[in-house]
Amino acid sequence: MPHLVKIKSVEFLTHDVLKIIAEKPSGIIYHPGQAVDVSINKPGWEGEKRSFTFTSLQDDPYIEFNIKTYPSHHGVTEQLLSLRPGDELFLHDVFGDIQYKGEGIFIAGGAGITPFIAILKQLKKDNAIAHNKLIFANKTKADIIDEENFNKLLGKNFINILSGETIAGYEHGYVSAELIKKHINNYTKYFYLCGPDPMMDAVEKHFQSLGIDNNFIVKEGF
Ligand SMILES: Cc1cc2nc3c(=O)[nH]c(=O)nc-3n(C[C@H](O)[C@H](O)[C@H](O)COP(=O)(O)OP(=O)(O)OC[C@H]3O[C@@H](n4cnc5c(N)ncnc54)[C@H](O)[C@@H]3O)c2cc1C
């Protein structure tokens, strides 16, 4: 049976990413990095399930999602734009391949940052951020989710790369094998990857060219 939860707040995190906070249903169990299939309790939309990753932690008294919206798809994320506190969501199955295994480099494209938001929140809580690094790929600076927070959390271990604009202090282009190699050091054991399929395909080829063992790659496609 799906959980039915009321939305507590909806706000914009960037120009097209919503932060949605909802009631935490009793009995739900998830670990940082996991997602859940969500549908909207609105006539005609109850059966339209889409996957979103928890950006809250299991112990939080609420659940949170950061959701990039695509009005042009005329799908669920367009509908989410019209939701208000008191509207309801169904939460279906919890699942997900990404979980923290040890220090390494997180590589995210766009909304693919969401599992890493949860994992890094947990690491901060556990005082275990250590030498982890984050390479975050976006089109423009305005697309970067949570930039200030990652700057505070990771300092020089937070690397932004922008494909759509050139800004001093930000890498330019797409994530390349050279960029990954530049950030590998003695502490790098795992490579975490999440983003849209074309980015995943490209970065996985870079992993191959760098001779990275599949056992040390943790990934999920959006
Ligand atoms: C495990 C997992 C976790 C995820 N977690 C998150 C998360 O935390 N945050 C987040 O933002 N995203 C996340 N995603 C991605 C998210 O699920 C999708 O962005 C979302 O399903 C899009 O739903 P939608 O109904 O708006 O659009 P879609 O389901 O993409 O599209 C609806 C319809 O529009 C049509 N369509 C598709 N593409 C286009 C196009 N380019 N132009 C016009 N029409 C089109 C298709 O006919 C489709 O049926 C996750 C995905 C996975 C697999």
Ligand as a Chemical Component Dictionary entry (heavy atoms), coordinates in Angstrom:
data_LIG
# 
_chem_comp.id                   LIG 
_chem_comp.type                 NON-POLYMER 
_chem_comp.pdbx_formal_charge   0 
_chem_comp.three_letter_code    LIG 
# 
loop_
_chem_comp_atom.comp_id 
_chem_comp_atom.atom_id 
_chem_comp_atom.alt_atom_id 
_chem_comp_atom.type_symbol 
_chem_comp_atom.charge 
_chem_comp_atom.model_Cartn_x 
_chem_comp_atom.model_Cartn_y 
_chem_comp_atom.model_Cartn_z 
_chem_comp_atom.pdbx_ordinal 
LIG C1  C1  C 0 16.242 6.483  -9.270  1  
LIG C2  C2  C 0 15.903 7.859  -9.766  2  
LIG C3  C3  C 0 15.902 8.922  -8.894  3  
LIG C4  C4  C 0 15.593 10.219 -9.350  4  
LIG N1  N1  N 0 15.635 11.257 -8.456  5  
LIG C5  C5  C 0 15.388 12.514 -8.901  6  
LIG C6  C6  C 0 15.432 13.625 -7.998  7  
LIG O1  O1  O 0 15.670 13.478 -6.788  8  
LIG N2  N2  N 0 15.221 14.861 -8.504  9  
LIG C7  C7  C 0 14.940 15.070 -9.833  10 
LIG O2  O2  O 0 14.772 16.221 -10.235 11 
LIG N3  N3  N 0 14.864 14.026 -10.709 12 
LIG C8  C8  C 0 15.065 12.771 -10.273 13 
LIG N4  N4  N 0 14.980 11.724 -11.152 14 
LIG C9  C9  C 0 14.541 12.008 -12.541 15 
LIG C10 C10 C 0 13.003 12.135 -12.554 16 
LIG O3  O3  O 0 12.426 10.885 -12.244 17 
LIG C11 C11 C 0 12.482 12.633 -13.913 18 
LIG O4  O4  O 0 13.000 13.892 -14.195 19 
LIG C12 C12 C 0 10.979 12.697 -13.900 20 
LIG O5  O5  O 0 10.475 11.399 -13.946 21 
LIG C13 C13 C 0 10.418 13.505 -15.023 22 
LIG O6  O6  O 0 9.005  13.349 -14.975 23 
LIG P1  P1  P 0 8.012  14.128 -15.908 24 
LIG O7  O7  O 0 6.701  13.417 -15.798 25 
LIG O8  O8  O 0 7.998  15.582 -15.616 26 
LIG O9  O9  O 0 8.597  13.990 -17.330 27 
LIG P2  P2  P 0 8.885  12.661 -18.186 28 
LIG O10 O10 O 0 8.361  11.454 -17.519 29 
LIG O11 O11 O 0 10.307 12.704 -18.607 30 
LIG O12 O12 O 0 8.035  12.977 -19.423 31 
LIG C14 C14 C 0 6.597  12.896 -19.484 32 
LIG C15 C15 C 0 6.216  12.630 -20.927 33 
LIG O13 O13 O 0 6.732  13.671 -21.748 34 
LIG C16 C16 C 0 7.297  13.174 -22.939 35 
LIG N5  N5  N 0 8.707  13.666 -23.040 36 
LIG C17 C17 C 0 9.829  13.076 -22.566 37 
LIG N6  N6  N 0 10.917 13.800 -22.865 38 
LIG C18 C18 C 0 10.478 14.886 -23.513 39 
LIG C19 C19 C 0 11.126 16.017 -24.073 40 
LIG N7  N7  N 0 12.467 16.177 -24.036 41 
LIG N8  N8  N 0 10.351 16.955 -24.652 42 
LIG C20 C20 C 0 9.006  16.808 -24.720 43 
LIG N9  N9  N 0 8.342  15.754 -24.215 44 
LIG C21 C21 C 0 9.068  14.802 -23.627 45 
LIG C22 C22 C 0 7.219  11.672 -22.861 46 
LIG O14 O14 O 0 6.184  11.252 -23.723 47 
LIG C23 C23 C 0 6.878  11.362 -21.416 48 
LIG O15 O15 O 0 5.992  10.289 -21.281 49 
LIG C24 C24 C 0 15.267 10.422 -10.721 50 
LIG C25 C25 C 0 15.250 9.333  -11.595 51 
LIG C26 C26 C 0 15.570 8.076  -11.132 52 
LIG C27 C27 C 0 15.533 6.919  -12.095 53 
# 
loop_
_chem_comp_bond.comp_id 
_chem_comp_bond.atom_id_1 
_chem_comp_bond.atom_id_2 
_chem_comp_bond.value_order 
_chem_comp_bond.pdbx_ordinal 
LIG C1  C2  SING 1  
LIG C2  C3  SING 2  
LIG C2  C26 DOUB 3  
LIG C3  C4  DOUB 4  
LIG C4  N1  SING 5  
LIG C4  C24 SING 6  
LIG N1  C5  DOUB 7  
LIG C5  C6  SING 8  
LIG C5  C8  SING 9  
LIG C6  O1  DOUB 10 
LIG C6  N2  SING 11 
LIG N2  C7  SING 12 
LIG C7  O2  DOUB 13 
LIG C7  N3  SING 14 
LIG N3  C8  DOUB 15 
LIG C8  N4  SING 16 
LIG N4  C9  SING 17 
LIG N4  C24 SING 18 
LIG C9  C10 SING 19 
LIG C10 O3  SING 20 
LIG C10 C11 SING 21 
LIG C11 O4  SING 22 
LIG C11 C12 SING 23 
LIG C12 O5  SING 24 
LIG C12 C13 SING 25 
LIG C13 O6  SING 26 
LIG O6  P1  SING 27 
LIG P1  O7  DOUB 28 
LIG P1  O8  SING 29 
LIG P1  O9  SING 30 
LIG O9  P2  SING 31 
LIG P2  O10 DOUB 32 
LIG P2  O11 SING 33 
LIG P2  O12 SING 34 
LIG O12 C14 SING 35 
LIG C14 C15 SING 36 
LIG C15 O13 SING 37 
LIG C15 C23 SING 38 
LIG O13 C16 SING 39 
LIG C16 N5  SING 40 
LIG C16 C22 SING 41 
LIG N5  C17 SING 42 
LIG N5  C21 SING 43 
LIG C17 N6  DOUB 44 
LIG N6  C18 SING 45 
LIG C18 C19 SING 46 
LIG C18 C21 DOUB 47 
LIG C19 N7  SING 48 
LIG C19 N8  DOUB 49 
LIG N8  C20 SING 50 
LIG C20 N9  DOUB 51 
LIG N9  C21 SING 52 
LIG C22 O14 SING 53 
LIG C22 C23 SING 54 
LIG C23 O15 SING 55 
LIG C24 C25 DOUB 56 
LIG C25 C26 SING 57 
LIG C26 C27 SING 58 
# 
